[in-house]
């Protein structure tokens, strides 16, 4: 006969101290004072807890060999403290901005058990407390109101099994209406809150009683499948692929998914387009973006240049004389065509003179009073563009004067002011960004795109640069000649060899800047990578292990993915220390000194997906994190840390548009799904002074041979009206 547990007991008390609290799952260990005068240990799950709060817990007693008698709670409710002592401890906890231990004591002495009501309903009375003026009173009132709302959200999420660490983000997104909004439509979580997927939102909806065949559920699931496709770089999905994806995600019959797609098309939530390869289904915004690009490019291709006329021979001679250099024939031809075209594309690998051509174009045209607008998709690319040309450059978002909550303020009705739009690192352009830029182009301006079409396509949806080149609507200069200074670099030699489908030179000469260290298995690769970053490169080349060396890997998961590598390199390069504060959020330990990367665009903070910085300070009570990006120190709240990830190792995709003094690239045959030529080529071209490949020779050979990159479903080339033949 099996033993049965006794009936659960109930206890009440005041939280004396929080020994441990995991904000991911709410697991809490606390010391609780009971009315009987004893102090007990209580263990259980609680979304948020503050010293001084009263708790009501239901559960069982247990005896721990190390810690003695403890109360294991199956359920805990926390309520605002009712005693003056509890209220003072609660306010002194640091939870409310503007109140520390001193002010907590003064406020409770003034208002006693009425304190919470005064803050809630008559906060003006706080100004009678010595030291509290209008500014501090407003700060206290606002923080109190915010914390109440956040805690309501945390409790709601906790009940649904969601990490309570996202409460601050939800509050920031929805304000005080967060719980009401999510109860009305839990699928908004999946659509609007990073890190919460459709399956989590769907589970919440089911707990709230929504049936599996509810139209709202099925339509949200279809939109989710299209959004997931966008994250993979697609602008659309073939209808059959969307039907099967939705049926699998939602566990519904194919015909039910197909009928729901028709309903969404009729409601203009999604768009069906016929193409030569079959019907494609688009999210409405991506369909509109492709249409804007196609219409704008066709209009530019039909229009004559409005740039001033130049004398070819004298213009080239003038530039060469003033800059004391000689342009090659290929370079000179590209310069002249760029100065005379309404739309022009310059593409080619490293060392072929793209920057020199751009400098010549800008120098010649600016001497003719042409007003250029230089921009690039990322902050790092914009800074490099400015440094290499001497002209001011900015991100495309800044160029279009993006304002949080309002969007782009430069558009068709308020266009940019200039004569020539120059976009560098154009391979990184996705359809959303390209369409916004074209909408804001001045009516008579020309467009110059510069980029390497052989690199990986954009992280965002589409394959803009390649589709434009394949359409043949624009003249294109494909640069192939490597110039003398670049030819001396083994990095340049290796990148072009890989791009041609050949193995790079593997001699590892003493004066080389490109090396291949052969290792036979993931453990040997990891050990070598750690030695390179922590000792061999810093000592041999005088480079800083955090700031100058970047590890680039093909994938996020599995051995030698970013997650494992970052954990190992954090231990090696920035180990725990009593002098370094750290915080655990969203499954990651963040420590002062850590190298981190922004993983999504944050227009409010003006930092963007792929920006790399390092943590300069972590404070507690309240918790705040400060990260230095370039010259700027940016503040993060704990609930915003899902925007950051450790960046000792990043994916090759995330490295686009960046250059690093030294790059280390692990290559293992276990990466075979992602090993391809343009991936390796992109990785090698990120290094300026040193590139080291570490891994299996067969993995290197596999990457060089494999050219069939993952196909992206887009309609842009079809809309442009010409196919590549």
C-alpha positions as MATLAB code, in Angstrom:
seq = 'XXXXXXXXXXXXXXXXXXXXXXXXXXXXXXXXXXXXXXXXXXXXXXXXXXXXXXXXXXXXXXXXXXXXXXXXXXXXXXXXXXXXXXXXXXXXXXXXXXXXXXXXXXXXXXXXXXXXXXXXXXXXXXXXXXXXXXXXXXXXXXXXXXXXXXXXXXXXXXXXXXXXXXXXXXXXXXXXXXXXXXXXXXXXXXXXXXXXXXXXXXXXXXXXXXXXXXXXXXXXXXXXXXXXXXXXXXXXXXXXXXXXXXXXXXXXXXXXXXXXXXXXXXXXXXXXXXXXXXXXXXXXXXXXXXXXXXXXXXXXXXXXXXXXXXXXXXXXXXXXXXXXXXXXXXXXXXXXXXXXXXXXXXXXXXXXXXXXXXXXXXXXXXXXXXXXXXXXXXXXXXXXXXXXXXXXXXXXXXXXXXXXXXXXXXXXXXXXXXXXXXXXXXXXXXXXXXXXXXXXXXXXXXXXXXXXXXXXXXXXXXXXXXXXXXXXXXXXXXXXXXXXXXXXXXXXXXXXXXXXXXXXXXXXXXXXXXXXXXXXXXXXXXXXXXXXXXXXXXXXXXXXXXXXXXXXXXXXXXXXXXXXXXXXXXXXXXXXXXXXXXXXXXXXXXXXXXXXXXXXXXXXXXXXXXXXXXXXXXXXXXXXXXXXXXXXXXXXXXXXXXXXXXXXXXXXXXXXXXXXXXXXXXXXXXXXXXXXXXXXXXXXXXXXXXXXXXXXXXXXXXXXXXXXXXXXXXXXXXXXXXXXX';
ca = [
       0.000    0.000    0.000;
       1.533    3.330   -1.053;
       2.077    6.114    1.475;
      -0.167    9.134    1.177;
       0.730   12.709    1.983;
      -1.110   14.367    4.864;
      -3.625   17.056    4.026;
      -1.940   20.324    3.062;
      -1.444   22.934    5.765;
      -1.792   26.687    5.481;
       0.604   29.228    6.972;
       0.734   33.015    7.110;
       3.560   35.380    7.867;
       5.652   38.383    6.898;
       8.675   38.040    4.599;
      11.753   38.809    6.686;
      14.351   38.097    3.962;
      14.445   36.756    0.413;
      17.250   34.193    0.366;
      16.863   33.297   -3.307;
      14.522   34.304   -6.123;
      14.727   33.065   -9.724;
      12.971   35.587  -11.963;
      12.800   33.063  -14.802;
      10.485   30.599  -13.042;
       9.640   32.344   -9.776;
      11.290   29.731   -7.536;
      11.825   31.392   -4.157;
      13.449   30.611   -0.818;
      12.550   33.056    1.964;
      12.627   33.554    5.670;
       9.118   34.253    7.039;
       8.130   35.585   10.463;
       4.879   34.123   11.819;
       2.529   35.691   14.348;
       3.532   32.978   16.814;
       6.958   34.594   16.933;
       8.952   31.918   15.102;
      10.904   32.359   11.859;
      10.607   29.607    9.242;
      12.022   28.801    5.788;
       9.453   28.722    2.990;
      10.155   27.303   -0.481;
       7.876   27.694   -3.482;
       7.059   29.569   -6.655;
       6.174   33.237   -6.485;
       6.399   35.665   -9.420;
       7.630   38.553   -7.277;
       8.383   38.976   -3.612;
       9.581   41.886   -1.447;
      10.674   42.017    2.164;
       7.798   43.147    4.371;
       5.051   41.544    2.273;
       2.649   39.134    3.875;
       2.322   35.680    2.368;
      -0.388   33.043    2.545;
       1.030   29.636    1.640;
      -0.423   26.144    1.313;
       1.776   23.042    1.324;
       3.655   20.535    3.498;
       6.480   20.502    6.002;
       9.658   18.685    5.094;
      12.990   18.064    6.779;
      16.182   18.892    4.916;
      19.367   17.209    6.173;
      21.371   20.423    5.761;
      18.839   23.206    6.408;
      16.450   21.490    8.809;
      12.670   21.942    8.899;
      11.228   23.818    5.891;
       7.773   24.537    4.514;
       7.408   23.375    0.885;
       4.585   25.479   -0.570;
       2.423   24.228   -3.416;
       0.799   27.644   -3.716;
       1.747   31.083   -2.401;
      -0.142   34.372   -2.470;
       1.636   37.601   -1.546;
      -0.362   40.559   -0.255;
       0.620   44.076    0.709;
       1.807   44.264    4.319;
      -0.709   45.492    6.907;
       1.601   46.312    9.821;
       3.625   49.507   10.050;
       6.815   47.457   10.375;
       5.963   45.472    7.248;
       5.039   48.601    5.291;
       8.340   50.228    6.217;
      10.351   47.142    5.197;
       8.388   46.954    1.920;
       9.062   50.599    1.037;
      12.727   50.353    2.113;
      13.347   47.397   -0.232;
      14.249   49.649   -3.191;
      11.173   48.593   -5.151;
       9.811   52.147   -5.356;
      12.011   54.805   -6.989;
      12.554   57.780   -4.694;
      12.164   55.815   -1.443;
      15.068   54.324    0.484;
      15.355   53.348    4.136;
      15.351   56.940    5.391;
      12.283   58.071    3.461;
      10.465   54.794    4.167;
      10.825   55.440    7.902;
       9.678   59.089    7.593;
       6.648   58.216    5.446;
       5.462   55.422    7.737;
       5.964   57.607   10.806;
       3.734   60.203    9.142;
       0.963   57.972    7.796;
       1.250   54.588    9.498;
      -1.127   51.948    8.157;
      -2.662   54.519    5.805;
       0.629   54.813    3.841;
      -0.400   52.804    0.779;
      -3.749   54.591    0.530;
      -2.009   57.974    0.747;
       0.416   57.069   -2.081;
      -2.479   55.710   -4.141;
      -5.169   58.327   -3.577;
      -3.659   61.438   -1.979;
      -0.011   61.551   -2.939;
       0.120   65.357   -2.493;
       0.213   64.714    1.269;
       3.648   63.112    0.832;
       5.054   66.631    0.419;
       4.436   67.178    4.140;
       7.190   64.629    4.845;
      10.584   66.347    5.410;
      12.742   66.118    2.281;
       9.938   65.202   -0.126;
       9.159   67.936   -2.640;
       6.958   67.887   -5.699;
       9.538   66.211   -7.967;
      10.230   63.336   -5.538;
       6.519   62.949   -4.788;
       5.698   62.572   -8.499;
       8.572   60.101   -8.893;
       7.248   58.016   -5.984;
       3.668   58.124   -7.297;
       4.669   57.110  -10.831;
       6.941   54.308   -9.635;
       4.233   52.994   -7.253;
       1.674   52.934  -10.059;
       4.124   51.258  -12.417;
       5.140   48.592   -9.921;
       1.514   47.711   -9.157;
       0.809   47.210  -12.863;
       3.991   45.235  -13.421;
       3.225   42.939  -10.496;
      -0.296   42.294  -11.819;
       1.242   41.315  -15.152;
       3.824   39.126  -13.435;
       1.148   37.263  -11.508;
      -0.917   36.793  -14.665;
       2.077   35.464  -16.604;
       3.173   33.302  -13.720;
      -0.226   31.639  -13.682;
       0.214   30.873  -17.392;
       3.690   29.391  -16.890;
       5.559   32.229  -18.633;
       8.863   33.634  -17.422;
       8.071   36.587  -15.188;
      11.249   38.323  -16.323;
       9.284   39.546  -19.360;
       6.845   41.557  -17.221;
       8.721   44.849  -17.636;
       8.747   44.452  -21.409;
       5.025   43.737  -21.472;
       4.329   46.748  -19.286;
       6.470   48.933  -21.547;
       4.581   47.672  -24.603;
       1.016   47.798  -23.298;
       1.038   49.910  -20.125;
      -1.619   49.395  -17.476;
      -3.930   47.669  -19.946;
      -1.501   44.762  -20.424;
      -3.519   42.087  -18.633;
      -6.814   43.166  -20.243;
      -5.208   43.204  -23.710;
      -3.662   39.767  -23.295;
      -6.866   38.258  -21.948;
      -8.693   39.622  -25.002;
      -6.111   38.351  -27.501;
      -3.217   36.286  -26.116;
      -1.847   35.835  -29.646;
      -0.641   39.431  -29.503;
       2.123   38.080  -27.279;
       3.512   36.044  -30.164;
       3.097   38.842  -32.693;
       4.477   41.705  -30.658;
       6.722   40.495  -27.820;
      10.145   39.085  -28.792;
      10.947   35.807  -27.096;
       7.323   34.658  -26.688;
       6.323   32.372  -29.524;
       3.021   31.258  -30.950;
       3.023   27.979  -29.034;
       3.257   29.803  -25.689;
       0.478   32.207  -26.666;
      -1.583   29.275  -27.918;
      -1.178   27.469  -24.599;
      -2.412   30.577  -22.758;
      -5.421   30.788  -25.072;
      -6.250   27.129  -24.411;
      -6.021   27.643  -20.634;
      -8.457   30.515  -21.073;
     -10.903   28.162  -22.777;
     -10.431   28.946  -26.454;
     -11.317   25.927  -28.681;
      -8.776   24.516  -31.140;
     -10.953   25.371  -34.137;
     -11.547   29.005  -33.156;
     -11.120   31.247  -36.242;
      -8.925   33.633  -34.246;
      -6.557   30.774  -33.393;
      -6.311   29.442  -36.951;
      -5.803   32.871  -38.510;
      -3.174   33.774  -35.911;
      -1.419   30.472  -36.651;
      -1.283   31.206  -40.389;
       0.147   34.668  -39.765;
       2.656   33.080  -37.382;
       3.862   30.675  -40.105;
       4.368   33.612  -42.506;
       6.200   35.597  -39.810;
       8.475   32.629  -39.123;
       9.192   32.437  -42.858;
      10.153   36.122  -42.774;
      12.646   35.367  -39.990;
      14.200   32.827  -42.381;
      14.602   35.509  -45.061;
      11.486   34.765  -47.133;
       9.151   37.485  -48.339;
       6.385   34.969  -49.003;
       5.568   31.256  -49.063;
       4.135   29.118  -51.848;
       0.481   28.553  -51.018;
       0.887   24.791  -50.653;
       3.813   25.254  -48.255;
       1.781   27.702  -46.180;
      -1.169   25.289  -46.011;
       0.991   22.383  -44.842;
       2.916   24.588  -42.383;
      -0.276   25.934  -40.832;
      -1.887   22.492  -40.638;
       1.172   21.090  -38.865;
       1.528   24.047  -36.468;
      -2.148   24.060  -35.525;
      -2.837   20.295  -35.803;
      -5.813   20.920  -38.106;
      -6.846   19.409  -41.466;
      -5.342   20.861  -44.658;
      -8.723   21.976  -45.992;
      -9.425   23.937  -42.810;
      -6.082   25.748  -43.141;
      -6.721   26.392  -46.841;
     -10.150   27.888  -46.133;
      -8.691   30.141  -43.425;
      -6.076   31.401  -45.887;
      -8.882   32.363  -48.297;
     -10.595   34.225  -45.458;
      -7.414   36.165  -44.640;
      -6.920   37.034  -48.325;
     -10.515   38.297  -48.562;
      -9.949   40.372  -45.430;
      -6.761   41.823  -46.987;
      -4.635   40.580  -44.091;
      -2.431   38.645  -46.522;
      -1.915   38.891  -50.294;
      -1.859   36.181  -52.976;
       0.359   36.853  -56.032;
       0.718   34.672  -59.109;
       4.311   34.240  -60.288;
       5.985   32.107  -62.925;
       6.925   29.636  -60.171;
       3.365   29.438  -58.812;
       1.162   31.331  -56.319;
       2.967   33.067  -53.447;
       1.269   34.294  -50.264;
       2.672   37.483  -48.674;
       2.170   39.330  -45.455;
       0.588   42.598  -46.549;
       3.547   44.768  -45.468;
       6.063   42.682  -47.426;
       3.873   42.689  -50.524;
       3.677   46.483  -50.345;
       7.448   46.743  -49.797;
       8.247   44.675  -52.900;
       5.758   46.709  -54.960;
       7.386   49.995  -53.883;
      10.861   48.699  -54.781;
       9.812   47.370  -58.192;
       7.889   50.530  -59.159;
      10.712   52.822  -57.981;
      13.515   50.881  -59.710;
      11.597   50.665  -62.993;
      10.952   54.431  -62.833;
      14.641   55.150  -62.183;
      15.726   52.825  -64.994;
      13.461   54.670  -67.463;
      14.624   58.145  -66.442;
      17.690   60.010  -67.693;
      20.334   61.103  -65.208;
      19.955   64.580  -63.729;
      23.574   64.660  -62.517;
      25.740   67.397  -64.064;
      27.664   66.578  -67.221;
      31.366   65.835  -66.748;
      34.287   65.619  -69.151;
      35.452   62.028  -68.723;
      39.184   62.392  -69.333;
      39.592   65.632  -67.413;
      37.447   64.417  -64.487;
      39.534   61.257  -64.027;
      42.807   63.190  -64.424;
      41.662   65.794  -61.903;
      40.863   63.135  -59.290;
      44.133   61.256  -59.856;
      46.142   64.480  -59.579;
      44.439   65.652  -56.379;
      44.598   62.233  -54.696;
      47.978   61.143  -56.055;
      46.866   57.762  -57.301;
      46.220   56.038  -60.608;
      42.849   54.420  -61.309;
      42.805   51.130  -63.169;
      40.795   50.841  -66.387;
      38.051   48.917  -64.594;
      37.913   51.521  -61.832;
      37.896   54.510  -64.190;
      35.074   53.008  -66.261;
      32.993   52.418  -63.112;
      33.600   55.982  -61.891;
      32.452   57.512  -65.174;
      29.357   55.346  -65.442;
      28.385   56.066  -61.825;
      28.694   59.802  -62.511;
      26.385   59.549  -65.524;
      23.706   57.026  -64.459;
      20.357   57.531  -62.739;
      20.821   54.166  -61.037;
      24.087   52.223  -60.851;
      25.384   49.167  -58.969;
      29.017   48.489  -58.043;
      29.785   44.995  -56.793;
      32.917   42.969  -56.152;
      34.961   41.290  -53.455;
      37.603   42.709  -51.112;
      40.629   44.462  -52.588;
      39.005   45.319  -55.934;
      38.769   49.041  -55.269;
      35.100   49.682  -54.434;
      36.053   52.310  -51.856;
      38.473   54.056  -54.231;
      35.760   54.244  -56.899;
      33.288   55.636  -54.402;
      35.791   58.277  -53.248;
      36.357   59.307  -56.868;
      32.626   59.524  -57.642;
      31.973   61.646  -54.558;
      34.964   63.919  -55.170;
      34.084   64.570  -58.821;
      30.356   65.114  -58.263;
      30.717   67.198  -55.106;
      33.053   69.517  -57.063;
      30.045   70.039  -59.348;
      27.885   71.007  -56.319;
      26.081   67.643  -56.199;
      24.711   66.995  -52.689;
      25.343   63.358  -51.736;
      23.490   61.421  -49.012;
      25.597   58.519  -47.737;
      24.035   55.716  -45.706;
      24.445   52.060  -44.767;
      22.223   49.468  -43.077;
      24.177   49.345  -39.784;
      25.957   51.810  -37.542;
      29.294   50.062  -37.965;
      28.992   50.061  -41.752;
      28.024   53.754  -41.710;
      31.061   54.645  -39.580;
      33.371   52.731  -41.909;
      31.819   54.456  -44.925;
      32.394   57.876  -43.372;
      35.994   57.069  -42.431;
      36.863   55.686  -45.875;
      35.312   58.498  -47.936;
      35.660   61.564  -45.718;
      31.953   62.340  -46.221;
      29.348   62.221  -43.478;
      27.409   58.935  -43.431;
      24.622   57.579  -41.246;
      22.475   54.506  -40.818;
      19.472   54.322  -43.113;
      17.188   54.635  -40.076;
      18.902   57.830  -38.971;
      18.956   59.147  -42.527;
      15.193   58.635  -42.738;
      14.823   60.255  -39.289;
      13.105   57.346  -37.601;
      11.229   58.302  -34.425;
      10.032   55.647  -31.951;
       6.271   55.441  -31.927;
       5.965   57.461  -35.130;
       8.055   55.606  -37.707;
      10.055   57.155  -40.535;
       9.527   60.900  -40.793;
      11.164   61.037  -44.215;
       8.831   59.582  -46.835;
       7.083   60.404  -50.094;
       5.413   63.541  -48.681;
       8.590   64.644  -46.850;
      11.478   63.409  -49.005;
      15.194   63.673  -48.326;
      17.119   66.650  -49.631;
      19.983   65.711  -51.924;
      20.988   64.770  -55.455;
      22.685   61.375  -55.043;
      21.756   58.579  -52.627;
      24.706   56.267  -51.909;
      24.040   52.970  -50.099;
      27.081   50.994  -48.982;
      26.989   47.323  -47.894;
      23.937   46.952  -50.127;
      23.966   43.152  -49.791;
      22.541   43.743  -46.285;
      19.454   45.566  -47.578;
      16.164   43.803  -46.899;
      12.923   44.679  -48.665;
      11.433   46.630  -45.760;
      14.401   48.983  -45.442;
      14.946   49.371  -49.181;
      11.304   50.293  -49.766;
      11.390   52.947  -47.035;
      14.506   54.508  -48.525;
      13.070   54.577  -52.036;
       9.863   56.183  -50.756;
      11.962   59.035  -49.339;
      14.173   59.546  -52.414;
      14.027   63.044  -53.889;
      12.179   63.018  -57.214;
      15.255   63.893  -59.308;
      17.962   62.137  -57.284;
      20.188   59.337  -58.574;
      20.887   56.078  -56.769;
      24.251   54.341  -56.304;
      24.387   50.905  -54.643;
      27.738   49.476  -53.499;
      28.116   45.967  -52.122;
      29.394   42.440  -52.533;
      26.663   40.297  -54.061;
      28.634   37.115  -53.316;
      28.261   37.611  -49.567;
      25.388   36.213  -47.555;
      22.020   37.837  -48.260;
      20.400   40.199  -45.747;
      19.387   39.000  -42.304;
      15.937   40.461  -43.007;
      13.569   39.263  -45.740;
      14.468   39.305  -49.417;
      17.505   39.196  -51.655;
      17.402   42.782  -52.870;
      20.874   43.334  -54.337;
      20.925   40.016  -56.161;
      17.383   40.484  -57.505;
      18.264   43.967  -58.803;
      21.386   42.689  -60.549;
      19.530   39.734  -62.072;
      16.760   42.000  -63.374;
      19.296   43.825  -65.617;
      17.310   47.026  -65.233;
      20.348   48.815  -63.833;
      23.874   49.039  -65.251;
      26.276   47.021  -63.074;
      30.032   47.175  -62.644;
      31.372   43.777  -61.537;
      34.906   44.423  -60.306;
      37.393   41.563  -60.534;
      40.904   43.062  -60.583;
      42.719   42.905  -57.243;
      44.989   45.894  -56.720;
      48.609   45.773  -55.627;
      48.321   46.646  -51.933;
      45.410   44.236  -51.418;
      47.160   41.510  -53.418;
      49.861   41.377  -50.726;
      47.271   40.190  -48.197;
      46.745   36.461  -47.804;
      43.263   37.246  -46.463;
      42.305   38.819  -49.806;
      43.888   35.924  -51.687;
      42.046   33.363  -49.544;
      38.655   35.063  -49.879;
      38.857   35.220  -53.679;
      40.049   31.607  -53.864;
      37.036   30.493  -51.839;
      34.695   32.617  -53.962;
      36.042   30.894  -57.093;
      35.445   27.476  -55.509;
      39.091   26.745  -54.672;
      40.712   25.891  -51.372;
      42.511   28.887  -49.852;
      46.304   28.693  -49.420;
      47.085   26.507  -46.399;
      50.860   26.985  -46.060;
      50.657   29.032  -42.827;
      53.705   31.128  -43.671;
      55.345   33.105  -40.892;
      54.540   36.453  -42.523;
      50.980   35.488  -43.508;
      47.773   37.059  -42.185;
      45.680   33.958  -43.004;
      46.076   30.587  -41.260;
      44.393   27.185  -41.188;
      44.908   25.104  -38.029;
      43.705   21.578  -38.678;
      41.916   19.882  -35.777;
      40.026   16.585  -35.906;
      37.091   16.949  -33.520;
      34.948   19.562  -31.748;
      36.801   19.260  -28.436;
      40.179   19.908  -30.068;
      38.677   22.812  -32.022;
      37.230   24.347  -28.836;
      40.498   23.942  -26.933;
      42.483   25.602  -29.749;
      39.973   28.450  -30.074;
      40.219   29.162  -26.335;
      44.038   29.230  -26.529;
      43.961   31.540  -29.541;
      41.614   34.079  -27.977;
      43.023   34.050  -24.454;
      46.757   33.852  -25.148;
      48.247   33.182  -28.590;
      46.682   36.060  -30.558;
      46.934   38.685  -27.769;
      50.581   37.809  -27.108;
      51.610   37.210  -30.735;
      49.800   40.127  -32.382;
      49.198   42.566  -29.519;
      45.407   42.434  -29.901;
      42.853   42.776  -27.084;
      41.034   39.448  -26.578;
      37.614   41.091  -26.099;
      37.750   44.207  -28.249;
      39.906   43.148  -31.210;
      39.234   39.436  -31.758;
      35.902   38.073  -32.989;
      34.927   34.413  -33.114;
      32.557   33.687  -36.019;
      30.628   30.423  -36.205;
      28.005   29.133  -38.650;
      25.279   28.375  -36.126;
      23.735   29.146  -32.734;
      23.066   25.686  -31.339;
      24.989   22.433  -30.865;
      28.652   22.094  -30.009;
      30.694   24.972  -31.465;
      27.539   27.068  -31.788;
      27.371   30.545  -30.289;
      25.644   29.393  -27.095;
      28.261   26.841  -26.082;
      31.194   28.947  -27.275;
      30.002   32.038  -25.403;
      29.639   30.112  -22.155;
      33.132   28.649  -22.480;
      34.777   31.902  -23.574;
      33.033   33.883  -20.832;
      34.617   31.514  -18.280;
      38.015   31.943  -19.936;
      38.023   35.650  -20.783;
      35.781   37.131  -18.069;
      35.550   34.705  -15.134;
      33.491   35.423  -11.991;
      35.097   37.744   -9.474;
      34.135   39.346   -6.181;
      34.825   42.672   -7.914;
      32.401   42.018  -10.803;
      28.635   42.175  -10.366;
      26.594   39.729  -12.412;
      22.924   39.061  -13.125;
      21.080   36.064  -14.613;
      18.276   36.842  -17.043;
      16.593   34.776  -19.772;
      18.949   31.865  -19.154;
      22.137   33.929  -19.583;
      24.613   35.160  -16.995;
      25.610   38.754  -17.722;
      28.742   39.969  -15.945;
      30.492   43.331  -15.790;
      33.101   43.347  -18.558;
      31.194   40.937  -20.800;
      31.175   41.445  -24.560;
      27.540   41.630  -25.722;
      25.572   42.153  -28.914;
      22.229   43.851  -29.527;
      19.935   41.320  -31.217;
      17.122   43.540  -32.479;
      16.634   47.126  -33.565;
      15.885   49.441  -30.649;
      15.095   52.807  -32.166;
      14.444   54.429  -28.805;
      17.976   53.679  -27.619;
      19.390   54.150  -31.155;
      21.132   50.779  -31.144;
      20.558   48.184  -33.812;
      20.632   44.475  -34.520;
      24.291   43.404  -34.616;
      25.786   46.327  -32.647;
      28.526   45.050  -30.320;
      29.495   46.583  -26.983;
      30.509   45.580  -23.480;
      28.901   45.800  -20.048;
      30.495   48.611  -18.047;
      28.294   48.482  -14.943;
      25.585   46.404  -13.240;
      23.861   47.983  -10.260;
      21.405   46.465   -7.790;
      18.426   47.853   -5.884;
      17.109   48.668   -8.396;
      18.864   46.535  -10.962;
      20.269   48.425  -13.947;
      22.732   47.439  -16.647;
      24.891   49.876  -18.600;
      26.457   48.824  -21.898;
      28.992   50.850  -23.864;
      28.375   50.854  -27.616;
      31.146   52.908  -29.236;
      31.214   56.183  -27.301;
      27.695   55.838  -25.879;
      26.700   54.219  -22.568;
      23.210   52.706  -22.960;
      20.948   51.798  -20.029;
      18.976   48.528  -19.917;
      16.358   47.441  -17.425;
      16.449   43.753  -16.385;
      13.384   42.927  -18.492;
      15.128   44.278  -21.596;
      18.084   41.904  -21.409;
      16.488   39.524  -23.902;
      17.679   42.110  -26.457;
      21.283   41.263  -25.560;
      23.358   38.141  -25.945;
      26.979   37.354  -25.171;
      29.155   38.192  -28.168;
      32.518   36.524  -27.649;
      31.172   34.312  -30.449;
      28.568   35.462  -32.976;
      27.108   33.892  -36.085;
      28.609   34.740  -39.454;
      25.223   36.149  -40.471;
      25.360   38.641  -37.591;
      28.856   39.776  -38.642;
      27.683   41.227  -41.960;
      28.673   44.828  -42.501;
      31.407   44.609  -39.852;
      35.161   44.340  -39.908;
      37.308   43.137  -37.016;
      41.088   43.316  -36.511;
      41.175   39.529  -36.051;
      38.672   36.800  -36.878;
      38.718   33.159  -35.739;
      36.401   30.709  -37.530;
      35.740   27.163  -36.224;
      34.809   24.658  -38.941;
      33.443   21.200  -38.140;
      31.652   18.655  -40.295;
      28.766   18.744  -37.792;
      27.985   22.188  -39.303;
      27.324   20.512  -42.650;
      23.760   21.858  -42.977;
      25.077   25.421  -43.015;
      28.509   24.996  -44.554;
      28.444   26.760  -47.904;
      30.722   28.903  -49.997;
      29.140   32.316  -49.414;
      29.085   31.702  -45.654;
      32.824   30.971  -45.501;
      33.570   33.783  -47.952;
      31.629   36.279  -45.828;
      33.424   35.135  -42.665;
      36.909   35.462  -44.166;
      36.186   38.942  -45.508;
      35.328   40.194  -41.989;
      39.002   40.096  -40.892;
      41.275   43.106  -41.461;
      44.626   42.048  -39.986;
      44.283   38.357  -39.165;
      42.021   35.427  -40.095;
      42.432   31.952  -38.578;
      40.353   28.912  -39.561;
      40.352   26.140  -36.956;
      38.889   22.752  -37.756;
      38.513   19.783  -40.033;
      39.889   19.896  -43.534;
      36.869   17.976  -44.832;
      34.587   20.666  -43.391;
      36.626   23.345  -45.175;
      36.416   21.398  -48.443;
      32.672   20.922  -47.948;
      32.127   24.664  -47.475;
      34.153   25.569  -50.559;
      32.305   23.066  -52.765;
      28.758   23.795  -51.663;
      27.188   26.662  -53.606;
      23.463   25.953  -53.296;
      22.542   28.424  -50.574;
      19.060   28.231  -49.077;
      16.495   29.493  -51.610;
      14.499   32.544  -50.566;
      10.923   32.955  -51.700;
      10.604   36.496  -53.044;
       8.511   38.118  -55.748;
      10.779   41.083  -56.464;
      12.523   39.718  -59.534;
       9.163   38.757  -61.023;
       7.802   42.243  -60.346;
      10.861   43.860  -61.907;
       9.766   42.198  -65.115;
      12.922   40.418  -66.243;
      14.354   37.060  -65.323;
      18.015   36.164  -65.262;
      18.776   34.201  -68.393;
];
